[in-house]
Amino acid sequence: MVGLCEGGNEPPGSSKANKIIELQSWKGVANGVSGSEPLIQSDLSSELSVKLQRAQNMCVRYVCNIRRNGSNHNNLIEGIRTNLRLVENDRWLVDFGWVKAHVGNYGNELADRLAKQAASDVDLQICYDKVPMSEVRNQLVVISKGKWESEWSTTSKGTLTKAFFPSVQDRLKLKIEVTPNLTTLLTGHGRLNAYFHRFKIKNSATCVCGDGDQTVDHIIYDCTKLGKERRTLIQSIHKCGGKWPADKTKLVKSYVKYFIKFANSIDFEQVQ
Ligand SMILES: [Zn+2]
């Protein structure tokens, strides 16, 4: 027996919904529904095993998961897994593989037809309406992020951080290694005289350069003690065709690599 997977030309993982529909269709095929002959045909040899091409798409990953008794407990997967155990207990040898689409493969064509029917026929009676746990999880993440974005846009707190990241979504897209220096610049919380003064740890907020309070803005744009570090940052931005001064949003959006390098090159000990 051959468990089939959608073949064809679409890129791997391009349509999860379609894959699920096809798996559902496949399950129907295996159960002999839709008035069609079941894929598991009694006249096939129990020793029949067809090795097909290397697994290429999401559907194959699903069946690999099935084979490994993996972590995916989607209802459809569990159904297929149960059927698989049943036939294997009956000494069937089952293999899964990728097959080319639209070349007349009986099971694949049938799965395609059922999937298209399910997608296009609005009057078709719904025979499966379970929602996978992963979909519930995805929806909760979407809702949570929406709530987070809304709170972030309306809060009066975190003004400095908001100057760098006006949008939560943009920040989440950014994969950065957070260091103490970077956190100091992105939040204003750290070894800055302005911060120490605010919490009465230091008597003065003035920077050691004597040219104003030691704030994040001062460190990034003005402090003469950090001329060398800033020049490196500016040169890198100029090489990218950018202009200086760049605002904070731009620094983390367009020049984040150089900005992180600048942040980490600061020796806060020296400017205390
Ligand atoms: Zn300074």
Residues whose N, C-alpha, C, O or C-beta is under 5 A from the ligand:
A	BS01	ZN	C207 V208 C209 C223 T224
